[in-house]
């Protein structure tokens, strides 16, 4: 496959940006850092040159001399051209150091003067290249950068290979890129040093293609369009960019069922071999390109009598991939199929679809082909498409149902019942289910430009609101309009008040308001006979009451689960089953919670409900994490995050849970980054509820990372947020024990005890046994900090047993670790006349439990503690007495801000660390100045410095 030289990166591209290649870039960079060489290889357009340039820019500064060449196909017949590119600018620097015969041979090869060639003076020229590299390397490291190695002229390739094999320890490295269609890169290795690392570049995934298109400025493309670009390009960056450019420049986007427009540049690139096909073979391939899963049997049924011979001819030309084990025909690259279809005249395409509308065995496929073979409106065709859409919906393929619904709307006459807009709205709702929110929103807004019937308008507004996801603040202006459209219809008003309940929770952060709106929505829906909306509203009310610790929560859960049930609501992530799961997991019924969420996940996967799948994967990961199955939780959390990023749904929530899982079983640095990402998402969406969850994850990650001071700052902010939101159930975020433990570590046992006492009151009222056990673990640490070691050991021993019986494996292991650490510390303390603490001062039990949980970050802490040996714990640096007295009169937020000023943090840094605005910092400091009787932040620093010296 030949890539023309006019495929240049757009001027907006930064050559140092490598998207989707981070791991292999790091691997190649490390290889270069060790003094080795790198050979990048992969098919045309896969991004080898981009990675090559980025590596050269990143590592080139370490070399004193960088020699470059970039070969082209049209110049590959010119001998010594690459050699001239490499040595032309340094010839004067090396000539004087070369023996006479070598100098003459090299100069002759580079300038074209004289008769010296590899045949006449081969040894001298070979030695000249080797000597020239050694001369340059004597002055400092040399990096040879060679792109498109496959077009290197044979003479230059042979000379480079000769030198590469003989450089030994000479500091000369090679960074090369070569085009390969398979794994035949090894035939290019002789031109590289023996220690060369071969790195293959594969296709990008959909998320990476989306990031690449965004970077190049193709941002208006919808997620469904990006999905089509990824599929058609096969993940090839060059092909994806060309498709994205064609779409961005096209005045009209392809309609549902139609392929992407393939630009002429790519058609010429992939279809050059079609000229060698017979006309009949080309028609056969066109039928194959139009079929969803073409087989020889399908081609025969569509009238292609000689399909075997014609597909064999195409396979011989490399247009089809041969696989004797697979019954379906497969194009060598998806772009070949797309370009072949795009090249065909419209009339010929319709004839192909007409043939396939009777040949295909699947009713959905037959309906799709019938639509693409038909022009204009046709009620019979529209009805068949609507039936096929319903079948796709039942099969769990809502994305296919949405596409068929739009096709049905296109063929529906304006005066039909149902009308075209009703079918468009069904397609929009299917798109929401499939996770294609942007497509759904576009359809709904299009309908709103024409619709006059209140029910249709409210239905369209509901799609617009649903498509906003957590960013409900972005659609605030919609609510007055939809209330006006709903009038006094209880069914329509119920839908609106259900969404207002979500707004009250997400935007206003008011649980009481959200609960009230949900109850009102349920009442309206019951009055209007809308059971689906009634159940959704009751489920929302139940979940809200559960988080509030409201006494009515169990009764509302039962109402939400009462028959008759709606199958859609029963498995929806905001439905009755989800509300029951939340109640179970917060009530410490982990086995029942796992069984419930596993069944729900299975059902939404069957139905193709992408958004619910994202959330249920997260819920199951949370359950496994609480159960101490940390490795399993990490796998599920990563899967949820991948799906969330791919679909653009629930990214913040999935990042939050992935942070908790990474901190427990994976990479703590990644956990910190994910928690901050989740907090950023919540800030952007104005979602205070998930901001508290994200900050709780951040605090936990900071505690695991060994930074209790940072954990205290994050978790104090969580405490303030949840107090403001009215969240009273400590089973929701389970951060309270982490805050108390972190406070003990920084020398604040008094505040830790206050957190424990306040939280314990709620936990006792609600019967949250696991929370009570974790609080007792934290209180044991408070007692130990006050010197009550024996009481602390007794309390920790009891806590470990209780957590084990409740099934909280990770918390059990943490209790064992705290117990072992306390015994080890006590063993190092002078205990004149005191009896020793009961139990062995060993970390073996904690290590065993953490190993069972696959809690690797915690296990590393145990190993570090065991290696350090039984040393006395250093008491935390206590704040000077005067400072404590002064800060006691400050509110929690004022105390945090003042402490950070004492550390030298700027207002902007304080705002970033506490997740508040700079204006809030300034206002808080004004109050601090007034309470402390000082005038500026400088006085705070001086005051702190003076106290430390007293």
FENJO-V587284 format. One record per helix or strand of 2 or more residues. SS is the DSSP state (a for helix, b for strand). FROM is the first residue (numbers start at 0). LEN is the number of residues. If there is no record, write none. Layout:
<<SS:FROM:LEN> <SS:FROM:LEN>>
//
This chain:
<<a:21:12> <b:36:6> <a:47:15> <b:64:6> <a:72:3> <a:80:7> <a:90:5> <a:99:12> <a:117:22> <b:141:6> <a:148:3> <a:153:11> <b:171:8> <a:183:8> <b:195:5> <a:205:10> <a:222:11> <a:236:13> <a:263:13> <a:278:12> <a:295:6> <a:306:10> <b:319:2> <b:329:2> <a:333:10> <a:345:14> <a:362:11> <a:378:16> <a:397:14> <a:419:14> <a:436:12> <a:453:14> <a:471:15> <a:489:17> <a:510:18> <a:530:18> <a:552:9> <a:566:5> <a:575:11> <a:589:18> <a:609:17> <a:629:18> <a:650:15> <a:667:18> <a:687:17> <a:707:18> <a:735:10> <a:748:18> <a:768:17> <a:788:18> <a:808:19> <a:843:10> <a:855:13> <a:880:8> <a:891:11> <a:906:8> <a:917:15> <a:936:13>>
//
